[in-house]
Amino acid sequence: MATVLMCRRFPRLSRVAALSTTAKREAERGSGKSQREKADPGAATSGAESTATIQLLSPADYRVSYNPSAYARGGAGSRQHVDRDSGQALGDTVTGAPQAIPAASSQSLPPIRSAPPKARSNTLLQQTILAMLSGEQEQDKWEVHDSKDDPRVFQKGRPEYGALSCDSSEPAEPLPAEEGDSILDSVAVSGAGPAALPGCFRRLSRLPAERRAALASEPRFDALCGCAIGAIGLLSTPDLIHILKACVRLPVPPAHPLLEACEAEFCRRAWDMQLEQLLLVADCWRCLERSVPSYLGILFSFANLHWKELTLPQFVQLMYIIGEGRRSPADLAQKVESTILKHLDSFTLEELGAVCLGLFKSLSDISDHVMRRIADRVSLQMEDMSTYALVNVLKMLRYTRMDHLPLLKELGKVIPERIPTVNIQGIMHITLTYSSLHYFDEGVLAAVATSLPSKVSYCRSKDAAKFLWSFGCLDYEPPNEEEFYSSLVKQIHRKLHEFRKFPEHLLTALLGLAFVKRFPEELIDYALREEFVQRTRGSKYELNKDLFTLGKSVEIECPTYQGSRLPPQLCQEFTEMVLSFAEQEIYVRPEIVEATSLLESMLGGPEYVKNHMILPHTRSSDLEVRLATDGRPIPFNFKAPVAARKLKDIGVSLTDDLMAQLIKGRAQCPVEVDNAARTRRQERGAEAGTPCSDRALGAPPEPQSGLCPGAPPSLLQRGEVRLALQVSNRNHYCYSSKRLLGLHCLKRRQLRLLGYVVVELPFWEWFPLLRRTRSEKLSYLHYKVFDPALLPKA
């Protein structure tokens, strides 16, 4: 049978080499399942090796701590990720030129990396930088619409919103253009008194759009605005509101002196106005895109005093204003929650989406109980909910980091068929929800991957980065993986100028690619340059850990890479920062302390075990053990580590309360995730992850040196097997599965490249054993460390 090798070349996209024939690929795919079953510790029975009975626990209250920029960051960092997701919304524009992207068959092989000449490899990057510096950004001729949804759709659901919001739609009976000249001429000749001013502005706002646009350059219109400013204190509140509403449709820029005078006057008389009027004026300011923090502060104080008087439409409109103002009044938090519960069954689905969007944009905390009640209702009525409102609920679900299985399962049924009609920002937020909650749904992700290449030109830098991050975080490569990834990488190149302002998005994208063994070298070279590194240091986000992970991953997985690298002093600084965190937060975890203590007892002392970070840039600990080829443990840890001394001083006791926190409702029921794309990934990575090079497929990796601070010159000594024991926890895996997340796949792959044999103590086995007898735990560890199958692997 003839076999055709298809190879597509992209701009220096380093990739693990593919199998050379489809026949070989299919043969290995057929044996993949049996190999995984042999390697699956959860499927093996302990038998004579151990007397412990392993029981799988159900995830009654699974919670995920998520942050793309810092995987182990504390509470402060968890707020930054939302800001990083939403803070660019107002300033982003949809730009960029589409390029023809050849369709990639799901049956074609991934390209074998073929390095073009160095002078040519940076052509695309250099052209992008030159275009960025000269300001000649090519515009997409067919991308002419704003792909963002209207956040004010909910106002169409009830007639009450007519008195609370400003309708900027065209009037039913527009005035002829000549009447505008008549109005302006009369003002220029005789002026306009306070009584005539509201009528003048209202009539001008009914002129045709092209005539209204011409008013901005007319002195007569300036004279009318001057009259209004002079008489503003004499106008009644309804008349002043009429003028402000007219300004929404007239060419009045946000910084116009008339609006400045109106803001000051409304702030002066706000306490004498009705809540309905205050909300209407706030909506006008939003339509005019004028920032009015003082006015909003007064509105929120007024609402706080009259909270019990708020009707349902007034409450929803207030939540909309809170969200658009990006402010969350702390003294309203409890009142907001109680009002949501009060009206929960009465909200329309669009209103419920608007409330969630207001909470999300203003970074408002709500209790688990309230969020779960919202999710309960949405899961029952999802088919009747617009995708825009549904996405807003998902944003808040992501922000609260709460799982809700009924909603997620129903979403998997409803959303895939909607994906082709959803705009790119909506698709991004759906995908990011799945990755942030660590919930894997192949149907949804495959639908996203299928739809994305045709829409990729609509992606902002932020959108492209979040897509790459989400797929990498969930360690998923779709059937159209080459078309999917190549289209996003090309879009990253086109949007390179945006990363000067938002450097965090480029690091997010490159880490997502690194998780799935893809290293676009031109982009990496740009991200590791001194200029870009300095820009990240000035960012409002903590990006040091991302830089560290990217830089060290490239050193290990791409030995032929010739581009920029992180300076050694920066690497040392980042290493010390990570190790300091580990000594306080990671090494002292009870499950790790117990494993270390038992291994020391079993092997003969602390010199036979080392609890440390073999790869500091992956920010999780390892228990290193060394064995001779005959299975004898080898002493090597002759320096008493600081972390070990601290552990002895702490003296962690495994009390019932502590064990309840570790086990009760926190463990997952491992569910096998079987799909063709993942099978291919496992087959390609079966050789422990071949580095990005032009070596023949299957050649053993050379031992690396100098890659990690403190690492010995050769990590695999002759006659010595080095074990890296991983004490995993639930946040290393996708929800309710044995599917490792991207960061931990990257870590284990790199450990194997450096010559280590990775041995896992999976949490679904180890955590229940913590409550069992010492002999049962020792038996389990003996089975793991002295497994005869480990020696041949070395």
ZIFEN-V478067 format. One record per residue. N is the residue number from 1. D_LAST is the distance of its C-alpha to the last C-alpha in whole Angstrom. Layout:
BEGIN
((N	D_LAST) (N	D_LAST))
END
This chain:
BEGIN
((1	37) (2	37) (3	34) (4	35) (5	32) (6	34) (7	33) (8	35) (9	34) (10	35) (11	35) (12	32) (13	30) (14	26) (15	24) (16	21) (17	22) (18	23) (19	23) (20	26) (21	28) (22	29) (23	29) (24	25) (25	25) (26	27) (27	25) (28	22) (29	24) (30	25) (31	22) (32	21) (33	23) (34	21) (35	18) (36	19) (37	21) (38	18) (39	16) (40	19) (41	19) (42	23) (43	24) (44	22) (45	25) (46	24) (47	26) (48	26) (49	23) (50	25) (51	29) (52	29) (53	30) (54	29) (55	32) (56	31) (57	34) (58	36) (59	36) (60	40) (61	40) (62	37) (63	37) (64	35) (65	35) (66	35) (67	35) (68	34) (69	34) (70	33) (71	30) (72	31) (73	35) (74	37) (75	41) (76	42) (77	39) (78	40) (79	43) (80	42) (81	40) (82	44) (83	45) (84	43) (85	43) (86	47) (87	48) (88	49) (89	51) (90	54) (91	53) (92	51) (93	53) (94	52) (95	52) (96	50) (97	50) (98	48) (99	47) (100	46) (101	43) (102	42) (103	41) (104	38) (105	37) (106	35) (107	34) (108	33) (109	30) (110	28) (111	29) (112	27) (113	27) (114	30) (115	31) (116	35) (117	36) (118	36) (119	40) (120	40) (121	37) (122	39) (123	42) (124	42) (125	41) (126	44) (127	46) (128	45) (129	46) (130	49) (131	50) (132	50) (133	51) (134	54) (135	55) (136	55) (137	53) (138	53) (139	55) (140	54) (141	57) (142	57) (143	55) (144	58) (145	58) (146	57) (147	54) (148	54) (149	56) (150	59) (151	58) (152	62) (153	62) (154	62) (155	66) (156	67) (157	67) (158	70) (159	73) (160	73) (161	70) (162	73) (163	75) (164	72) (165	70) (166	71) (167	72) (168	71) (169	72) (170	75) (171	78) (172	80) (173	83) (174	82) (175	85) (176	86) (177	85) (178	89) (179	89) (180	86) (181	89) (182	92) (183	90) (184	89) (185	92) (186	94) (187	91) (188	92) (189	96) (190	96) (191	93) (192	92) (193	92) (194	90) (195	91) (196	91) (197	87) (198	85) (199	87) (200	86) (201	83) (202	83) (203	85) (204	83) (205	79) (206	81) (207	81) (208	79) (209	76) (210	76) (211	80) (212	78) (213	75) (214	78) (215	80) (216	77) (217	79) (218	82) (219	84) (220	86) (221	83) (222	82) (223	86) (224	85) (225	82) (226	84) (227	87) (228	84) (229	83) (230	86) (231	87) (232	84) (233	85) (234	88) (235	86) (236	86) (237	82) (238	82) (239	84) (240	81) (241	78) (242	80) (243	80) (244	76) (245	76) (246	77) (247	75) (248	72) (249	74) (250	75) (251	74) (252	73) (253	70) (254	68) (255	70) (256	73) (257	76) (258	77) (259	74) (260	74) (261	77) (262	77) (263	74) (264	76) (265	78) (266	76) (267	75) (268	78) (269	79) (270	76) (271	77) (272	80) (273	79) (274	78) (275	74) (276	74) (277	75) (278	73) (279	70) (280	72) (281	72) (282	68) (283	68) (284	70) (285	68) (286	65) (287	66) (288	68) (289	64) (290	66) (291	64) (292	66) (293	64) (294	68) (295	69) (296	66) (297	66) (298	70) (299	69) (300	66) (301	68) (302	71) (303	69) (304	68) (305	71) (306	72) (307	69) (308	71) (309	73) (310	70) (311	70) (312	67) (313	68) (314	68) (315	65) (316	63) (317	65) (318	64) (319	60) (320	60) (321	62) (322	60) (323	57) (324	58) (325	59) (326	56) (327	57) (328	57) (329	60) (330	58) (331	61) (332	61) (333	58) (334	59) (335	62) (336	60) (337	58) (338	61) (339	62) (340	59) (341	60) (342	63) (343	63) (344	60) (345	62) (346	64) (347	62) (348	62) (349	58) (350	59) (351	60) (352	57) (353	55) (354	57) (355	57) (356	53) (357	53) (358	56) (359	53) (360	50) (361	52) (362	53) (363	50) (364	52) (365	50) (366	51) (367	50) (368	48) (369	51) (370	53) (371	50) (372	49) (373	53) (374	53) (375	49) (376	51) (377	54) (378	52) (379	50) (380	53) (381	55) (382	52) (383	54) (384	57) (385	55) (386	55) (387	52) (388	53) (389	54) (390	51) (391	48) (392	50) (393	50) (394	46) (395	46) (396	47) (397	45) (398	42) (399	44) (400	44) (401	40) (402	42) (403	40) (404	43) (405	42) (406	45) (407	46) (408	42) (409	42) (410	46) (411	45) (412	42) (413	45) (414	48) (415	46) (416	44) (417	47) (418	49) (419	46) (420	48) (421	51) (422	50) (423	50) (424	47) (425	47) (426	47) (427	44) (428	42) (429	43) (430	42) (431	39) (432	38) (433	40) (434	37) (435	34) (436	36) (437	36) (438	33) (439	34) (440	33) (441	35) (442	34) (443	38) (444	39) (445	36) (446	37) (447	41) (448	40) (449	38) (450	40) (451	43) (452	42) (453	42) (454	46) (455	46) (456	44) (457	47) (458	48) (459	45) (460	46) (461	43) (462	42) (463	42) (464	40) (465	37) (466	38) (467	37) (468	34) (469	33) (470	33) (471	31) (472	28) (473	29) (474	29) (475	26) (476	28) (477	29) (478	32) (479	33) (480	35) (481	32) (482	33) (483	36) (484	36) (485	34) (486	36) (487	39) (488	38) (489	36) (490	40) (491	41) (492	40) (493	41) (494	44) (495	44) (496	43) (497	46) (498	46) (499	43) (500	45) (501	47) (502	44) (503	41) (504	39) (505	39) (506	37) (507	34) (508	34) (509	34) (510	31) (511	29) (512	30) (513	28) (514	25) (515	24) (516	24) (517	23) (518	26) (519	27) (520	31) (521	31) (522	35) (523	35) (524	32) (525	34) (526	37) (527	35) (528	34) (529	37) (530	39) (531	42) (532	40) (533	38) (534	41) (535	43) (536	40) (537	41) (538	44) (539	43) (540	45) (541	41) (542	38) (543	36) (544	34) (545	31) (546	31) (547	31) (548	28) (549	26) (550	27) (551	27) (552	23) (553	22) (554	24) (555	22) (556	19) (557	19) (558	22) (559	21) (560	24) (561	27) (562	30) (563	32) (564	33) (565	30) (566	31) (567	33) (568	31) (569	33) (570	33) (571	29) (572	30) (573	33) (574	31) (575	28) (576	31) (577	32) (578	29) (579	28) (580	32) (581	32) (582	29) (583	30) (584	33) (585	32) (586	28) (587	27) (588	30) (589	30) (590	30) (591	27) (592	25) (593	27) (594	27) (595	23) (596	23) (597	26) (598	24) (599	21) (600	23) (601	25) (602	22) (603	20) (604	23) (605	24) (606	24) (607	22) (608	19) (609	19) (610	19) (611	21) (612	21) (613	21) (614	17) (615	19) (616	23) (617	24) (618	23) (619	25) (620	23) (621	21) (622	18) (623	17) (624	15) (625	13) (626	11) (627	10) (628	11) (629	9) (630	12) (631	12) (632	14) (633	15) (634	15) (635	18) (636	18) (637	21) (638	24) (639	26) (640	27) (641	27) (642	30) (643	29) (644	28) (645	32) (646	33) (647	31) (648	33) (649	36) (650	36) (651	36) (652	35) (653	36) (654	35) (655	39) (656	40) (657	41) (658	38) (659	36) (660	38) (661	37) (662	34) (663	34) (664	38) (665	38) (666	35) (667	32) (668	32) (669	32) (670	28) (671	30) (672	27) (673	28) (674	28) (675	29) (676	29) (677	28) (678	25) (679	24) (680	24) (681	22) (682	19) (683	19) (684	19) (685	16) (686	14) (687	12) (688	11) (689	14) (690	15) (691	17) (692	21) (693	22) (694	23) (695	20) (696	20) (697	19) (698	15) (699	14) (700	11) (701	12) (702	13) (703	12) (704	15) (705	18) (706	21) (707	20) (708	20) (709	23) (710	22) (711	18) (712	17) (713	18) (714	14) (715	12) (716	8) (717	10) (718	10) (719	9) (720	8) (721	6) (722	8) (723	9) (724	12) (725	15) (726	17) (727	21) (728	22) (729	26) (730	28) (731	29) (732	25) (733	26) (734	29) (735	32) (736	32) (737	28) (738	25) (739	25) (740	23) (741	25) (742	24) (743	24) (744	21) (745	19) (746	19) (747	18) (748	15) (749	15) (750	15) (751	12) (752	10) (753	11) (754	11) (755	7) (756	8) (757	7) (758	10) (759	12) (760	16) (761	19) (762	22) (763	25) (764	27) (765	25) (766	25) (767	28) (768	30) (769	28) (770	30) (771	33) (772	32) (773	32) (774	30) (775	29) (776	28) (777	26) (778	24) (779	23) (780	22) (781	19) (782	18) (783	18) (784	15) (785	14) (786	13) (787	12) (788	11) (789	10) (790	7) (791	6) (792	5) (793	4) (794	0))
END
